[in-house]
């Protein structure tokens, strides 16, 4: 027996690593986790110090057999899953399955997949990290205790299939709390007054009123604004002070996971999940023609801003060569780590500066190139000199009033020659505002009447993906490896939805959140959840035991759980009276909660089983979802036919129901949607069609030559975010139709103002 076996997490790494090593090395992949807690039961022996029972994942039995067979033929095994807690857990579980007394077992970590890193790791192998494994196990046990004991309560009280998560539920709470702030916000009126002025030299410029009688101005009404404007009509405008100073803007640090997700969301319109998927591809290796597979970036799950010394030397040489000595600081820039950051890791950066984005662009997909370029530019910029500005602040006196204008002119581009960090919103940006040469005491001319404008204070904005990740990071909720999963999970569970790039809680999300906040105040407490993350960090550091953390968590949780089983509201049994009358039996209709949300049901159930869809308007008003009237005439009574829905799909029913019960199948000839077929080289158009079972779909008019098809109705509008040539209509029971962009990664979503039948 001779040779070595390297076990990585992802099969995509195998080709990259194999090309660096000789024939004495075999490389296999675990393809993620190989063992987990059982799906059919809790799997935690609470009475026995929370001992977990792990079983091999059924879908991984073949993988495990391959690993065991490969392990029989070697004398050394290197466990090389990702360098985080999940990777450590995979290493431990693989070791439990394949290790023997005859084989040497080592743990190696790859911060990137360059040849130098791989060879260095093999030269200096380490051991399995018990503390890191315990931290991962603690998190897994905590999540199982919460999910498997709260979720059944939600099935009983709300609807089957719901789930609660220790961290995800807190993210939903943050979104719901922001929605409450917005609903409770009362706008305050305020007015601004601006003057368009001109000095001795051009250009004209605009200044804003800031003070009256030396006090900062706050104009609360139009009448007050009019009085000030009238008073200023006779005033002379004189320059009272001109202050100039040089300001500088330092480059941002290299990317951490959260900052990468935020910037990719703002600049590239990537959802967090897509950002991590593409980053994983860049880390694991991309085929670069004859050179083969190359890992282009360092490990993408990190909260560290540390840069390796060798990488610092290389980037400084690159900056001097590409941009000149003027752009290179005298010393490397070192960034302060955030509290709790894992400094053993590095920041996200290019693995090697030999692969400029432009030189490898042809080998990358569009998304890979855009993300790699973003990471490259940020890394280069972080080691460049600051941008310098000449800033001028001009104060202008007019009677008892004072106006101010600020302008900045870039003096030296510095790092902005490579990269500019994006921000949320459209603030009043003074950068680039050109001011004339002005002197103290200079008289200015008012070249048009003063402008007064009514404004209102704005509520706090809803969270975008970028700002929600930032909020989670700042509050200590989750860790770099979990942000994308959190955002994805809360949408998949229909607790929140993205509309025009902003998170809105759904009715289901609001209801579940209220129940959880009322019954599990500790679990839903943001500070409590953040403190649990700190305890996981302490376990990894070795300053706290797994059992200590679990006991501290479970005592209050068990108390809340017992009380919730007894006192939680039963939404399923609650009914809300309405003004609507059952069209079948004349009894009042009530609002109930079903598996698809709220609906109208006859109060005479089960004698009468009539139900109707309902729509909740933006103002909270409940209205019946009226069926769309068609031009088809009922051949029984002569009334118009309407489109109705049943559990079997749409059909034509008489508008005279229940007097006339005539119905027809909704057979239609193909109808053009006005959307050209998006398939390359196809000149067809998308048609509305029906399957043999009557279900509507949309397909190309050139079928069978072109097989493009989709279920959602296409709308002939260009996406304002990404430029997609069409968008699609989405429908959810009990909600008004809305439109979204079908392009992968685009977050565009909007209401439909004109709804077709």
C-alpha positions, 0 to 999 in steps of 0.5 A, a space after each residue: 500500500 502506497 500513495 496518498 488520497 486527498 478528499 475535497 468537498 466539491 468535485 469541481 476542485 479535483 481537476 484543478 488540484 490533480 494538475 499540480 500533483 503527481 501520479 502518487 496522489 488520488 483526489 476524490 470529493 465528498 460532494 458536500 456533507 456525507 452525514 447528517 441528523 435524521 430527517 424523520 426524528 429530532 435526532 438529539 438526546 436532550 437528556 443525555 447532554 444533547 448527544 446528536 445521532 448522525 447517520 449517513 445521508 442516503 444519497 451519499 452512500 455511493 460516494 462514501 463507498 468510493 471514498 472507502 475503496 480509495 482509502 484502502 489503497 493509500 497510506 496517507 489521507 489528506 482531508 481538504 474540505 473548505 476551511 470553515 466550520 462546515 468543512 471541518 464537520 465534513 472532515 470529521 464525518 468522512 474521517 469517522 467513515 474511512 479512517 483506519 489504524 493503518 492510515 495516517 490522517 491529516 487536515 489541510 486547508 486551501 485558502 486558494 487553489 493555486 499550485 503554491 498554496 496546494 503544495 505548501 498545505 501538503 508540506 505542512 499538514 495539520 490535524 482535525 480541529 475539535 473546537 471548530 467541529 464542536 462549534 459547527 455541531 452546536 449550531 446544527 443542534 441549536 437549529 434542529 432543536 428550534 426547527 423540529 420543535 417549533 415547526 409542528 406548532 405552526 403546522 397545528 396553528 397556521 397550516 401544514 408545511 410551515 417551518 421556523 428557523 433560529 436565524 431565518 426567523 430573526 431575519 423575517 422579524 427585521 423585515 416585519 419590524 421595518 414594515 411596522 416602522 413604515 406603516 407607523 411613520 407620519 410624514 412631516 412637512 418642511 420647505 426648502 428655499 434655494 437661490 440661483 446666483 451669479 457672481 463676477 465670473 461664471 458659472 451661475 450656481 444654486 445656494 440653499 437657505 440654511 440659517 435665519 437670525 443665526 439659527 438653523 432654519 426649519 420651515 414648516 409651512 408654505 406660508 412661512 416659506 412665502 414670508 421669507 421669500 417676500 422678505 428676501 426680495 429686497 435683500 442684497 446677497 453678499 459672500 460672507 466667507 469662502 473656505 477652501 480645504 483639501 479633503 481625501 477619501 481612503 480606499 475601502 478594504 478588500 472584500 469580505 463575504 458580506 461586502 461582496 454580496 452587497 456590492 454585487 447586489 448594487 453594481 451587478 444586480 446579483 442576488 446573494 445566492 448567485 454571488 456565492 455560486 459564481 464566487 464558488 466557481 471562481 474559487 474552485 477553478 475555471 478552465 483557461 484553455 491550454 493552461 487547464 483549470 485555475 482557481 482565480 480567487 481566494 476562499 469566498 466565505 470570510 469575515 476577514 480583511 487580512 491580506 497575506 504578505 506575499 499578496 501585498 508585495 505582488 499588488 504593490 508591484 502591480 500598482 507601480 507598474 500599471 499606474 505609476 509610483 504616484 498611486 502607490 502609498 509609501 507603506 502597505 495599507 493594513 485594515 482593522 478587523 471587525 470584532 469577532 472576525 476569523 483572522 486565520 482567513 484572508 479577505 476575498 482577493 484574486 489568487 494570483 495577479 497573473 490573471 488580469 480579468 481582460 486576459 481571461 475574459 474569453 474563458 469566463 461566462 459573463 457573470 464570472 467575468 463581471 464578479 471576478 473584475 469586481 473582486 480584482 478592482 476592489 483588491 487593487 484599489 485597496 492598496 492605492 493612495 486616497 483620492 484628493 479633492 479641493 472642497 470649497 464651502 461658500 457662505 452667503 448673507 442676505 439680510 438676516 438669512 444665510 445661504 450655503 453652497 458646497 463644491 468639490 473638484 477632484 484633484 487626484 484620482 487615487 484609487 478611484 482610477 480603479 474602483 468606486 464603492 457604490 451606495 444606496 439611494 440618491 443623495 445630494 452629491 456635491 462631487 463635481 459641482 463647479 463653483 466660480 471664483 468667489 471673494 469675501 464681500 463680493 455682491 451676487 446677483 439673483 438671476 431668477 426668483 427664489 424657489 421654495 419647494 414643499 418636501 416631506 420627511 420620508 419613512 425608513 426604506 425597506 431593505 434591499 438584499 444589500 442593506 439586509 445583508 449589511 443589517 444582519 452583519 452589523 447586528 451579528 445575525 448569522 455568519 459569512 457562510 449563511 447570509 445567502 442561505 438566509 435570504 434565499 430561505 425566507 423567500 422560498 418559504 413565502 415569508 417575504 417577497 422582493 418587489 422592485 428590489 425591496 423586501 416586503 413581508 407577506 401576509 403569511 410572514 407577518 402572521 407567523 412572525 407575530 406568533 413567534 414574537 409573542 410566544 418565543 421572545 428569546 428566540 426572536 430577540 435580535 440581541 439573544 440571537 447575536 449572543 448565540 453567534 458569539 458563543 459559537 465563536 467562543 466554542 471555536 476559540 476553545 473558551 466555552 464548551 458545547 454543553 455549556 452553550 446548549 444548556 444556557 440556550 435550552 432552559 429558557 427555550 423549553 419554558 417558552 415551548 411548553 407555554 406556546 403549546 398551551 397558549 399560541 393562537 390557533 389561526 386555523 380556527 379563527 374566522 373573520 366576518 365580512 359583508 359578502 353573501 354566499 352566492 349559493 345559499 345566501 349565508 354570510 361569507 367569512 375569511 378563513 386561513 387555508 394552505 394558500 393563505 386567506 380565502 372567503 368561505 361560506 359560514 354555513 360550512 360544511 353544509 355549504 362548501 362554497 369558497 371564493 378567492 379574495 384580494 387584499 388591497 394596499 390599504 388593507 381592504 378585503 375585496 372579492 376576486 371578481 372573475 374576468 368577463 369575456 366576449 363569449 355568450 352563454 348558449 343557455 341563457 344569453 349572459 356573458 361567460 366569465 373566466 373562473 378558477 377551480 382546483 382543476 384550472 381555469 374554465 368558462 362559467 356563466 355570469 348568471 350563476 347560480 341561476 345558470 350553471 352552464 360551463 365550458 372548457 377554456 379552449 383557445 386558438 393560439 394568441 400572440 402575446 406581442 413578445 418576440 421569441 428570445 431564442 438566438 436566431 429565431 424570428 418567431 413570436 411567443 403565442 398563448 397556447 394550451 396543453 392537452 389538459 387545458 393548462 395555459 402555457 406560452 410557446 414560440 410560433 415556430 414550433 417544432 423548429 423552436 421549442 422555447 416555452 414558459 408557463 408565465 405570461 410574457 409582457 412586451 416590456 423591457 426590464 428597466 434594470 437589466 434590459 431583458 427584452 420581456 418581463 413576465 406576469 406572476 400570479 399568487 392566490 389571494 394577491 393581485 398579479 405582479 410582473 417580474 424579470 425572468 433574467 437570472 439574477 435580476 430583481 426587478 418586480 412591479 405591480 401590474 396597473 392594467 390587468 388583462 382578463 
